Amino acid sequence: MMPSTRISLTRGYPNVRDCAMRIELEKIVKAWGDVRAVNGVSFTAEEGELLVVLGPSGCGKSTILRLVAGLETVTEGVVRIGGRDVTHLPPAGRNVSMVFQSYALFPHLNVAENIVFGLKVRKLQPAERRRRLDRAVELLGLQGLLQRKPAELSGGQRQRVALGRAIVSEAPVCLMDEPLSNLDAKLRHEMRREIRTLQQRLGITMVYVTHDQVEAMTMADKIVLLDAGHIEQFAPPDELYARPATLFSAGFIGTPPMNLLPMDDSDAARWIRSHPINGFARGPLDERVLGVRPEKISLADSGLPADVLGLEYLGADSLIACRVGSREWIVRQSGKIKVAANARIHLTWPAAETHWFEAKTGKRRDR
């Protein structure tokens, strides 16, 4: 019988909070020829903090992690770990552990050998290697798999082996590159919670890369939101949700993301001008974009007109797709809602839930 996959990462570990290290990136650039995959990125992960680097595929987030680890060379800028300039140090000199999206397991070694490989290279005593191995095996539910080679494991089992290798290092800094991408939904949910609990229990500094905003919002102390190699916003999860700094942030964060409506849409702009929202009824609106979150919108007898395009019932919620002016909006309502396709509905929301952005720059406008 296979061992339970229930994971409990916090049992029996010493507290290494005093060893946690600050990670600082200062104006980091990584270029290949004329292409800048990372373009002037600066941020700090404080000691004992879980910082998530979030963004779409190809935005440079994994490259940033590899620059911190020393697996890529920095074109410009400085990387500091624990106050020490490590920009040009090899990976072995940075005192970090890393979990890769691609597992990076040695195919000729079994599970046990893969987990303790780094400890063996560091010449830890066999008894200490065995102690750490036994703990990781219990925590990750790998009993019965120790003699298997990677080719004999499922994708989820391989990922757990990679996590085990990072755990046994007991390094004060841990870098994770989409470590849950190959796990099933239930185990991903458990692992999000358990990784976060482990990080808080030990007080280690963790930089975690993902394209999944649910992972970012539920795990992070702070989020670095990237697009095309530069930072769109660097803030705690609640601030990214409540006060997106740019149109990109507004359209990326949230499930579904924020509804956006350019004010050069004549029909919508005409309605907005005649119904003051947050004091912006006066003055030109053509160079602004209005935003409102789907879950903040209510159906009403009167309000912004919209035409229903479709309905998705999710059990706890219903998502109404509708057309507002020339844009498609999503309205999220609790429970089961009955609306017919092509029906005319009216939308309203609290004035405080209105967001405004500059159309040209994409930046937030509060006044």
HELIX and SHEET records of a PDB file:
HELIX    1   1 ARG A   17  CYS A   19  5                                   3    
HELIX    2   2 LYS A   61  ALA A   69  1                                   9    
HELIX    3   3 PRO A   91  GLY A   93  5                                   3    
HELIX    4   4 VAL A  111  VAL A  121  1                                  11    
HELIX    5   5 PRO A  126  LEU A  140  1                                  15    
HELIX    6   6 PRO A  150  GLU A  152  5                                   3    
HELIX    7   7 GLY A  155  SER A  169  1                                  15    
HELIX    8   8 ALA A  185  LEU A  202  1                                  18    
HELIX    9   9 GLN A  213  MET A  219  1                                   7    
HELIX   10  10 PRO A  237  ALA A  242  1                                   6    
HELIX   11  11 LEU A  247  PHE A  252  1                                   6    
HELIX   12  12 SER A  266  SER A  274  1                                   9    
HELIX   13  13 PRO A  294  LYS A  296  5                                   3    
HELIX   14  14 ALA A  351  GLU A  353  5                                   3    
SHEET    1   A 4 VAL A  35  ALA A  45  0                                        
SHEET    2   A 4 ILE A  23  TRP A  32 -1                                        
SHEET    3   A 4 GLU A  76  ILE A  81 -1                                        
SHEET    4   A 4 ARG A  84  ASP A  85 -1                                        
SHEET    1   B 6 VAL A  96  VAL A  99  0                                        
SHEET    2   B 6 VAL A 173  ASP A 177  1                                        
SHEET    3   B 6 THR A 205  THR A 210  1                                        
SHEET    4   B 6 LEU A  50  LEU A  54  1                                        
SHEET    5   B 6 LYS A 222  ASP A 227  1                                        
SHEET    6   B 6 HIS A 230  ALA A 235 -1                                        
SHEET    1   C 3 ASN A 259  PRO A 262  0                                        
SHEET    2   C 3 ARG A 288  VAL A 292 -1                                        
SHEET    3   C 3 HIS A 355  GLU A 358 -1                                        
SHEET    1   D 5 SER A 298  ALA A 300  0                                        
SHEET    2   D 5 ARG A 344  THR A 348 -1                                        
SHEET    3   D 5 LEU A 304  TYR A 313 -1                                        
SHEET    4   D 5 ASP A 317  VAL A 324 -1                                        
SHEET    5   D 5 ARG A 327  SER A 334 -1                                        
END                                                                             
